[in-house]
Amino acid sequence: MTNTSTALVTGANKGIGKQIARLLAEEGFRVYASARDPQRGAEAVAGIPGDVRFVQLDVTDPASVAAAAKEVGELDVLVNNAGILVGGANPAEAAVDDFRRTYETNVFGVLAVTNAFLPALRRSACPRIVNISSGTGSMTQSAAEAFAATGGSGAAYRSSKTALNAITLFYAQALPGFRVNALAPGLRRTDLNERAQQADGDPAEAAAGAVRLALLGDDGPTGGFFSWDGRTVPW
């Protein structure tokens, strides 16, 4: 990366996304920190030192995505962090609309944003894409006894992250000059749900893992799923 490298972080007005924006700015990036709400986004950017700029971006709104791509222009690193958790039921009890809303942000939103910014990323000498996933999206871990005991709860969110892992791999296969990876940030103190609100995990610790993937050299891995501490997570 160069001193003029540019990064975009979606959902960067709070939590892990805000910390990723902060750490990238510390690395000398020009950072576009995006959020749906202009006021919250501008307030977040004002509190981050460095060349950090707010860009309004609703990953579920095609017009908003297109406008953001036009405004940002050049890009070296894309961090798809925006995500939601809607409902916590198992699939036998969940509302279908909970799945639709979750996938709209966590899966289709990533597709929309990534594809909109691909022309800019292709112009970069070292394009990097980091998708913020979840360890709960690991099919291997979900089949393990500890997860199986949950009875399939949180199925909309967990399966959306499984799908995100799959498209991460497929993007890596489709974009051989890129480094495209997914991160399992661990349970962090965010407002994702009540459990996360009470967690002890520091969002900055997870953000550091995302930034490591954003700074990978050309010999670094691609198409991988990694924990915040660098360990490989099973699909």
C-alpha positions in Angstrom: 0.0 0.0 0.0 1.1 3.6 -0.6 0.5 6.8 1.4 -2.3 7.6 -1.0 -4.1 4.3 -0.5 -7.9 4.5 -0.1 -10.2 2.3 1.9 -14.0 2.1 2.3 -15.6 0.6 5.4 -19.3 0.0 5.4 -21.3 0.3 8.6 -18.5 2.4 10.1 -20.4 4.7 12.4 -20.1 2.4 15.4 -18.7 -0.9 16.8 -16.2 -2.9 14.8 -16.6 -0.8 11.7 -15.7 2.4 13.4 -12.6 0.8 14.9 -11.6 -0.6 11.5 -11.8 2.9 10.1 -9.7 4.3 12.9 -7.0 1.7 12.5 -6.8 2.1 8.8 -6.5 5.9 9.2 -3.6 5.3 11.6 -2.0 3.2 8.9 -2.1 6.3 6.6 -5.1 5.4 4.5 -7.6 7.9 3.3 -10.7 6.2 4.7 -14.3 6.6 3.6 -16.4 5.6 6.6 -20.0 4.8 5.4 -23.3 4.7 7.3 -26.9 4.9 6.4 -27.7 7.8 8.7 -25.8 11.0 7.7 -25.9 12.5 11.2 -24.5 9.4 13.0 -22.0 8.9 10.2 -20.7 12.5 10.4 -20.5 12.4 14.2 -18.5 9.2 14.0 -16.0 10.5 11.5 -15.5 13.7 13.5 -14.2 11.6 16.3 -11.6 9.7 14.3 -8.2 11.3 13.7 -6.6 11.3 10.2 -8.0 11.6 6.7 -11.4 10.1 7.4 -14.4 11.1 5.3 -18.1 10.2 5.7 -20.0 8.8 2.7 -23.7 8.0 2.9 -24.3 4.4 1.9 -27.2 2.1 2.4 -26.1 -1.2 1.2 -29.7 -2.3 0.4 -30.4 0.8 -1.8 -29.0 0.5 -5.3 -29.1 4.3 -5.9 -27.2 4.9 -2.6 -24.6 2.3 -3.6 -24.1 3.8 -7.0 -23.8 7.3 -5.6 -21.2 6.2 -3.1 -19.1 4.5 -5.8 -19.1 7.6 -7.8 -18.2 9.8 -4.8 -15.3 7.6 -3.7 -13.8 7.1 -7.1 -10.6 5.3 -6.4 -10.3 2.4 -4.0 -7.6 -0.1 -2.8 -9.4 -1.7 0.2 -13.0 -2.6 0.7 -14.2 -3.8 4.1 -17.8 -5.1 4.0 -18.7 -4.7 7.6 -22.3 -3.6 7.6 -24.6 -6.4 8.9 -27.8 -6.9 10.9 -29.4 -9.6 13.0 -33.2 -9.8 12.7 -34.9 -12.3 14.9 -33.2 -15.2 16.7 -35.5 -18.1 16.0 -34.7 -21.5 14.5 -35.8 -22.1 10.9 -38.9 -24.1 12.0 -40.2 -21.0 13.9 -38.7 -18.1 12.1 -40.6 -15.6 9.9 -39.5 -15.8 6.3 -39.3 -12.1 6.2 -36.6 -12.2 8.9 -34.5 -14.2 6.5 -35.2 -11.9 3.6 -34.3 -8.7 5.6 -31.1 -10.4 7.0 -29.9 -11.6 3.6 -30.7 -8.3 2.0 -28.0 -6.6 4.1 -25.6 -9.4 5.0 -25.4 -11.1 1.6 -27.0 -9.1 -1.2 -25.7 -5.9 0.2 -22.1 -7.2 0.1 -22.7 -8.3 -3.6 -24.1 -4.9 -4.5 -21.3 -2.9 -2.9 -18.5 -5.1 -4.0 -19.6 -5.2 -7.6 -20.2 -1.4 -7.6 -16.6 -0.8 -6.5 -15.0 -3.5 -8.6 -14.0 -1.0 -11.4 -12.1 1.1 -8.9 -10.6 -1.9 -7.1 -9.4 -3.3 -10.5 -7.4 0.0 -11.0 -5.6 -0.6 -7.7 -2.1 -2.1 -7.7 -3.0 -4.2 -4.6 -6.8 -4.6 -4.2 -8.1 -6.1 -1.0 -11.6 -7.1 0.1 -12.3 -8.1 3.7 -15.8 -9.4 4.5 -16.8 -9.4 8.2 -18.4 -12.7 8.8 -19.0 -14.7 12.0 -17.7 -17.9 13.6 -21.4 -18.9 13.8 -21.4 -19.0 10.0 -19.0 -22.0 10.1 -20.9 -25.1 9.1 -18.2 -27.2 10.8 -18.6 -25.4 14.1 -22.4 -25.3 13.8 -22.4 -29.1 13.6 -20.3 -29.4 16.7 -22.0 -30.4 20.0 -21.9 -26.9 21.6 -23.6 -25.2 18.7 -26.0 -28.1 17.9 -27.3 -27.7 21.5 -28.7 -24.3 20.5 -31.4 -26.0 18.4 -30.7 -24.0 15.2 -31.4 -20.7 16.9 -30.3 -17.5 15.1 -30.7 -19.3 11.8 -31.2 -16.2 9.6 -28.1 -14.5 10.8 -25.9 -17.6 11.0 -26.9 -18.9 7.6 -26.4 -15.4 6.0 -22.8 -15.5 7.3 -22.4 -19.0 5.8 -23.6 -17.6 2.5 -21.2 -14.7 2.9 -18.3 -17.1 3.4 -19.2 -18.9 0.2 -19.3 -15.7 -1.9 -16.0 -14.7 -0.3 -14.5 -17.8 -1.7 -16.1 -17.4 -5.1 -14.9 -13.8 -5.4 -11.4 -14.9 -4.6 -11.7 -17.5 -7.4 -13.1 -14.9 -9.8 -10.5 -12.2 -8.9 -7.1 -13.8 -9.0 -5.2 -10.5 -8.7 -7.1 -9.6 -5.5 -6.8 -10.8 -1.9 -10.4 -11.6 -0.7 -10.9 -13.0 2.7 -13.5 -13.3 5.5 -13.0 -12.6 9.2 -14.6 -14.1 12.2 -14.4 -11.2 14.7 -15.5 -13.1 17.8 -18.1 -12.0 20.2 -17.6 -8.3 20.7 -19.3 -5.5 22.7 -21.6 -4.1 20.0 -25.3 -3.5 19.7 -25.9 -6.4 17.3 -28.1 -8.1 19.9 -28.5 -8.3 23.7 -25.8 -10.9 24.0 -23.3 -8.7 22.2 -24.3 -5.7 24.2 -23.2 -7.6 27.4 -20.0 -9.1 25.9 -16.5 -8.3 27.2 -14.8 -8.5 23.8 -13.2 -5.3 22.6 -14.3 -4.3 19.1 -10.8 -2.8 18.5 -9.3 -6.3 18.9 -11.5 -7.6 16.1 -10.8 -4.6 14.0 -7.1 -5.3 14.2 -7.7 -8.7 12.6 -9.6 -7.0 9.8 -6.8 -4.5 9.2 -4.2 -7.4 9.0 -6.2 -8.9 6.1 -6.5 -5.5 4.5 -2.7 -5.1 4.6 -1.8 -8.5 3.2 1.1 -8.7 0.8 0.7 -10.1 -2.7 1.9 -13.5 -1.3 -0.8 -13.5 1.3 -3.8 -15.9 1.4 -7.0 -15.4 -0.5 -10.3 -17.1 -0.3 -9.8 -17.9 3.4 -11.8 -17.6 6.5 -9.8 -16.4 9.5 -10.3 -15.6 13.2 -9.5 -12.2 14.6 -6.2 -13.7 15.9 -5.1 -15.1 12.6 -6.2 -18.7 13.0 -7.9 -20.4 10.1 -11.6 -21.1 10.8 -13.2 -24.2 9.2 -15.9 -23.7 6.7 
